[in-house]
Amino acid sequence: MTVASMWEARAAQGRGDDLLAWARAQRLAPAPLRRETFRAPQDRVLVITWWEGEYGADLPELPDPPGGLVARPVHRWRFESVDDGGR
């Protein structure tokens, strides 16, 4: 099974570039199958990682950024891949 882990944070006022740089510098061990980093309005940063394993497996996650970088607590979600029959 493939599991996608989503990590999303909103930067403190004026710290969007700093939060993005911090998130991109974080390394996970072991490395995920795939990793993508996104940015959005309001200085939000989203990192999605893909893993081979069960939904409840103990998987590496990005840590919380230093307090001065974020405007609110980090949000984390986990999803499992669903075969949709090629649709």
KOLRONU-341046 format. One record per residue: x, y, z of N, C-alpha, C, CB in turn; residue number from 1; chain. Coordinates in pm, whole numbers, m for minus. Glycine has a CB too. Layout:
N
[[X, Y, Z], [X, Y, Z], [X, Y, Z], [X, Y, Z], NUM, 'A']
...
END
This chain:
87
[[84, m117, 0], [0, 0, 0], [89, 124, 0], [m96, m1, 122], 1, 'A']
[[42, 227, m68], [112, 355, m68], [38, 452, 24], [124, 413, m212], 2, 'A']
[[114, 518, 108], [60, 616, 202], [118, 753, 167], [93, 577, 350], 3, 'A']
[[32, 853, 161], [77, 991, 140], [63, 1065, 273], [m5, 1063, 27], 4, 'A']
[[168, 1135, 309], [168, 1214, 431], [176, 1360, 392], [285, 1173, 525], 5, 'A']
[[84, 1441, 444], [80, 1584, 412], [115, 1665, 537], [m60, 1625, 358], 6, 'A']
[[200, 1763, 518], [244, 1854, 624], [221, 1995, 573], [396, 1830, 663], 7, 'A']
[[147, 2076, 650], [115, 2211, 603], [133, 2310, 717], [m30, 2218, 548], 8, 'A']
[[198, 2423, 686], [219, 2527, 786], [197, 2664, 723], [361, 2518, 845], 9, 'A']
[[158, 2758, 806], [144, 2897, 763], [251, 2979, 832], [1, 2953, 794], 10, 'A']
[[326, 3053, 754], [438, 3131, 807], [390, 3250, 888], [527, 3178, 694], 11, 'A']
[[471, 3288, 983], [450, 3413, 1055], [463, 3528, 955], [551, 3429, 1174], 12, 'A']
[[404, 3640, 987], [405, 3758, 899], [545, 3787, 846], [351, 3880, 973], 13, 'A']
[[558, 3789, 712], [684, 3823, 649], [788, 3713, 649], [740, 3941, 715], 14, 'A']
[[752, 3591, 692], [850, 3482, 703], [825, 3369, 604], [849, 3426, 843], 15, 'A']
[[746, 3394, 499], [712, 3289, 403], [833, 3226, 336], [622, 3345, 298], 16, 'A']
[[927, 3308, 288], [1047, 3255, 223], [1132, 3176, 322], [1130, 3368, 161], 17, 'A']
[[1138, 3222, 447], [1215, 3151, 549], [1154, 3015, 580], [1223, 3236, 678], 18, 'A']
[[1022, 3011, 591], [955, 2883, 619], [974, 2787, 503], [805, 2905, 645], 19, 'A']
[[961, 2835, 381], [981, 2750, 265], [1123, 2693, 263], [953, 2828, 135], 20, 'A']
[[1223, 2778, 287], [1362, 2732, 289], [1384, 2631, 401], [1457, 2851, 307], 21, 'A']
[[1326, 2654, 517], [1340, 2561, 628], [1280, 2425, 592], [1272, 2617, 755], 22, 'A']
[[1159, 2425, 536], [1093, 2298, 501], [1173, 2222, 395], [950, 2325, 449], 23, 'A']
[[1224, 2293, 297], [1302, 2227, 190], [1433, 2169, 242], [1331, 2326, 78], 24, 'A']
[[1487, 2226, 348], [1615, 2178, 404], [1598, 2055, 494], [1681, 2289, 482], 25, 'A']
[[1476, 2025, 536], [1455, 1911, 626], [1470, 1780, 551], [1315, 1919, 691], 26, 'A']
[[1547, 1688, 605], [1569, 1557, 545], [1499, 1452, 629], [1720, 1525, 533], 27, 'A']
[[1444, 1354, 562], [1378, 1243, 629], [1461, 1117, 609], [1233, 1223, 577], 28, 'A']
[[1473, 1037, 713], [1548, 911, 702], [1462, 798, 755], [1684, 919, 781], 29, 'A']
[[1433, 701, 672], [1477, 690, 533], [1403, 791, 445], [1454, 547, 481], 30, 'A']
[[1454, 809, 326], [1391, 902, 231], [1260, 843, 180], [1486, 933, 112], 31, 'A']
[[1160, 927, 154], [1033, 878, 100], [1048, 834, m46], [925, 987, 111], 32, 'A']
[[948, 763, m96], [946, 724, m237], [944, 848, m325], [825, 634, m268], 33, 'A']
[[873, 950, m279], [855, 1074, m355], [828, 1186, m254], [737, 1062, m459], 34, 'A']
[[867, 1307, m290], [843, 1424, m204], [820, 1545, m293], [962, 1448, m106], 35, 'A']
[[717, 1623, m262], [691, 1748, m334], [664, 1858, m233], [571, 1733, m432], 36, 'A']
[[710, 1977, m265], [691, 2093, m179], [616, 2200, m258], [828, 2148, m126], 37, 'A']
[[515, 2260, m195], [430, 2361, m259], [423, 2485, m171], [289, 2304, m286], 38, 'A']
[[391, 2597, m236], [361, 2719, m161], [226, 2771, m209], [473, 2828, m179], 39, 'A']
[[160, 2850, m124], [28, 2903, m156], [15, 3043, m96], [m85, 2809, m102], 40, 'A']
[[m89, 3116, m135], [m112, 3248, m75], [m116, 3239, 77], [m243, 3309, m128], 41, 'A']
[[m96, 3351, 140], [m91, 3365, 285], [31, 3293, 343], [m219, 3310, 348], 42, 'A']
[[137, 3282, 261], [264, 3224, 305], [247, 3083, 364], [329, 3314, 409], 43, 'A']
[[165, 3001, 297], [148, 2863, 339], [245, 2773, 263], [2, 2816, 318], 44, 'A']
[[295, 2671, 330], [387, 2573, 272], [329, 2435, 295], [531, 2585, 334], 45, 'A']
[[329, 2355, 189], [275, 2219, 194], [382, 2123, 145], [146, 2206, 109], 46, 'A']
[[405, 2016, 221], [497, 1910, 179], [420, 1780, 179], [624, 1902, 274], 47, 'A']
[[423, 1710, 66], [360, 1578, 55], [469, 1476, 31], [252, 1575, m60], 48, 'A']
[[467, 1371, 111], [562, 1261, 94], [485, 1133, 71], [656, 1247, 217], 49, 'A']
[[541, 1043, m10], [479, 914, m40], [567, 803, 16], [457, 896, m194], 50, 'A']
[[502, 704, 77], [572, 594, 143], [508, 461, 106], [570, 613, 295], 51, 'A']
[[589, 358, 104], [537, 223, 90], [518, 169, 231], [634, 131, 4], 52, 'A']
[[396, 129, 265], [370, 76, 399], [223, 83, 432], [449, 153, 502], 53, 'A']
[[191, 38, 550], [53, 38, 598], [16, 177, 651], [32, m69, 707], 54, 'A']
[[m113, 206, 652], [m162, 336, 695], [m111, 375, 834], [m314, 336, 694], 55, 'A']
[[m111, 282, 926], [m71, 312, 1064], [76, 292, 1092], [m149, 227, 1157], 56, 'A']
[[157, 270, 987], [301, 247, 1007], [369, 369, 1069], [367, 212, 873], 57, 'A']
[[476, 343, 1138], [557, 450, 1197], [645, 508, 1086], [644, 399, 1318], 58, 'A']
[[604, 622, 1032], [675, 684, 919], [742, 814, 964], [578, 711, 802], 59, 'A']
[[855, 848, 905], [919, 976, 938], [828, 1092, 898], [1057, 988, 868], 60, 'A']
[[830, 1197, 977], [752, 1318, 946], [839, 1440, 965], [625, 1327, 1036], 61, 'A']
[[808, 1545, 893], [877, 1671, 916], [845, 1719, 1057], [836, 1779, 810], 62, 'A']
[[942, 1775, 1126], [917, 1827, 1261], [841, 1960, 1255], [1049, 1844, 1337], 63, 'A']
[[806, 2007, 1372], [751, 2142, 1380], [864, 2242, 1357], [681, 2167, 1519], 64, 'A']
[[839, 2347, 1281], [941, 2450, 1261], [964, 2529, 1389], [902, 2544, 1145], 65, 'A']
[[1074, 2600, 1397], [1096, 2689, 1511], [977, 2785, 1526], [1229, 2769, 1495], 66, 'A']
[[940, 2815, 1648], [821, 2895, 1677], [811, 3027, 1605], [815, 2920, 1820], 67, 'A']
[[921, 3095, 1583], [916, 3225, 1517], [883, 3219, 1369], [1045, 3293, 1535], 68, 'A']
[[883, 3098, 1310], [855, 3086, 1167], [708, 3069, 1134], [932, 2971, 1110], 69, 'A']
[[628, 3025, 1231], [489, 2988, 1200], [388, 3076, 1272], [465, 2843, 1236], 70, 'A']
[[273, 3092, 1206], [164, 3172, 1261], [65, 3087, 1341], [91, 3245, 1150], 71, 'A']
[[72, 2956, 1323], [m20, 2865, 1391], [43, 2726, 1392], [m162, 2863, 1322], 72, 'A']
[[m11, 2632, 1468], [46, 2497, 1469], [39, 2432, 1331], [m28, 2409, 1571], 73, 'A']
[[135, 2344, 1306], [141, 2268, 1181], [20, 2174, 1172], [275, 2187, 1171], 74, 'A']
[[m30, 2155, 1050], [m137, 2057, 1025], [m74, 1937, 957], [m252, 2119, 938], 75, 'A']
[[m116, 1818, 998], [m67, 1693, 938], [m184, 1602, 907], [34, 1622, 1033], 76, 'A']
[[m178, 1541, 789], [m280, 1444, 749], [m210, 1326, 684], [m385, 1507, 653], 77, 'A']
[[m273, 1211, 691], [m222, 1091, 624], [m335, 1031, 541], [m167, 987, 728], 78, 'A']
[[m299, 987, 421], [m396, 928, 329], [m340, 798, 274], [m432, 1025, 215], 79, 'A']
[[m428, 704, 242], [m384, 582, 174], [m431, 587, 30], [m438, 456, 246], 80, 'A']
[[m351, 531, m58], [m384, 526, m201], [m502, 433, m222], [m262, 480, m285], 81, 'A']
[[m593, 475, m310], [m710, 396, m343], [m710, 372, m494], [m842, 467, m297], 82, 'A']
[[m716, 247, m534], [m721, 215, m677], [m859, 251, m728], [m689, 63, m703], 83, 'A']
[[m866, 344, m823], [m996, 387, m876], [m1027, 323, m1011], [m999, 537, m889], 84, 'A']
[[m958, 216, m1045], [m987, 147, m1170], [m940, 224, m1293], [m1133, 122, m1181], 85, 'A']
[[m841, 313, m1278], [m788, 386, m1392], [m866, 508, m1431], [m779, 296, m1508], 86, 'A']
[[m958, 552, m1349], [m1037, 671, m1379], [m964, 797, m1345], [m1168, 669, m1305], 87, 'A']
END
